[in-house]
Structures are given as structure tokens and as C-alpha cells.
Amino acid sequence: MDNKNIQPIECSKRLMEILEWIQGDVLADIGCDHGYVACNAIIMGKSKKSYACDIAQGPLERAKMTIQACHLEEEVIPVLMNGMENLPEDVNVVTIAGMGASTILDILENAPLKTGLRLLLSPHKDVEKLREKLKDFSIEIEREKIVFDEGHYYPILDCVVKDKVASLSLQETFLGKNVVSNVVYAQYLSYEKKKLTRILSNMPEGKGKELRCKLEMIEKTH
């Protein structure tokens, strides 16, 4: 397909930031919703082929409408699939966004994770839990960035499946590994500092040890 004259579909800032980091010829977008990531990956030249995957028929129907509107029926394939359980063998990059860490971890539990598979993960909550547990799946975080979108800060983790993965330090677990240092990350740290300070001010002395540790790390970093 000649996509030089096709403009990317308008979508959220977070999804566009995820698209910027896609590295792989064949993408699977898990929990595809309207199919924007799968289609934009082709339009933006990030992938040559995409699978728009979802566990529910409703989102798949919306994705099919997007695929047809963009005339991408040959490049983007809608797939009814539970997480990554039946991931096509030719996929070499996966995106999962808009879910909590627990849901992402449940998906990884039943995933065919082959060495070299790249994953772009963007949980909307409990990112520390996700960072901590990725080692159990031999998934290494290579870099991260923070995106501010519609009043919320979202982490994006660029990961790869490896034979052996080192444990994260406490600071990497709390604040991210190889995070892009920019204005948004500085603002995120300020936001987290204020939030933790407020929470700790309402806690009895001696309580909230982990939160105090995180606050100290932010103060040293920021």
C-alpha cells in the first residue's frame, strides 16, 4: 500500500507516543478498541502488517470500520483473541495500553513470549507492580517515558523478552528505568512529590515507610 498521502488517524496523545516507539515489521495491538494503533502503525510506516486484537466482538467491529475507512484490509487483520493466547507467530512487536497492571500481567501469564519479542506497555495504574513482576516473564525494560494526556500522567515501557533479565533497583521500580528526562517527566515527579507529601501528612508518625522512601528518591532525583 502507498500510504505517503494518507494522514494518521487522530487519536490520543498517549497512543501517538506509543506509536513513535514501535519497532517491528508485524504488530499486534492487544485490546485494540477502535483499531487506531494497528492502522496508524501502517500509515506512519512503523509496521508492514498489523493485527487488531480484542477479546470482545464490539471493539473488533469498531476496528473493522476503521480498517475499511482507511482502506487497509490487506495490511490490518482483526482477530478475536483472549489476550495474547493465540498470538500469530509472525508478530514481533506487541502493544498493550489502557489496562491496569494486574490485567497486563494476566495477559502475559498466558502469552507465547519468545526471545526478542518487543512489548510496549502502558498501564493506567499500578506501574510499580508491573515493573516489579516483568522479570518473572524474562521481560526487560529498556527505556520508559511519561506522557501527560487529558489531565493524567501515563508511563510507557519499551520492553523486550530476553533469556536473562536483571532485577530492578528500588529506584527503578519506583521511578522507572532509563526514563526519558524531559519537562513532562520533571512535572510528573513534582506531581508525585506533592501527592506523597499530602498522603504522608495525614498518616501517623512511623507509618508509610515505603511512601517515605519513594518521596526521598524523588527529592534526590528532582
Steps between C-alpha positions, in 0.01 A plus 500: 500500500618852419430685825704813427193717446290356782493697824511313832166454674448753776531327836621568854844638574584185693428277201706724272792482745471121501503498121823701497679216679372206295789292365395197297359395164196320641299657781229358724295759689338323793172657606473689172175692564455709181811360331679835496842363601488210255400728212729791586797265526453424130420858397805637688731233357568349843388151396432313178217292644277530806259290698221684683420263786222500757316257723160657419313518172387863551848656488589277205201631306615857569851406392364350176324829425828689549690251284246532221490879521879506457494235223743284697325166467815336363736635767289498820336178616233499774535203737262382772745388766528464878802712590806357325402133526485440123754761393589451131854367457615782273439772763819664625361802686200522733320802643280488811352823633201621698500216754616469859821319588313195632316452171823538301670242723207260453542538124874431522433190713348321200711659226746324266796719590786424265845655538527826308130585514455870571218630718377854551303506824304797632303419817257757635573394860741300719803546275734413789338158530544447126869598507563268793331198341634525143818316601286191571425488126862568393389841375753780529409869502734677260362852534197693618327831450222686675216651298250757625166450330160642592597585855684176583859377496556168325820291487605327180740209545704383202591137577652192342489129587850373581663177617613663824377815672660687790294612798402865523632725772247648742534835326437345158193324639363823649600758239571308181800364310687711242218752500510773236601807701289789376259768620210254530704264720604790723135604531404142581757484780367827641146363486604178676692695764197714585272197506727301731558798728124546536440131573782479754382813681180314588677184619620429854872543567689182416246381246537505122863385490486408131336831407765694694771304320345589164471865598869509595593354162291759317664780699846370407404458134298816451 
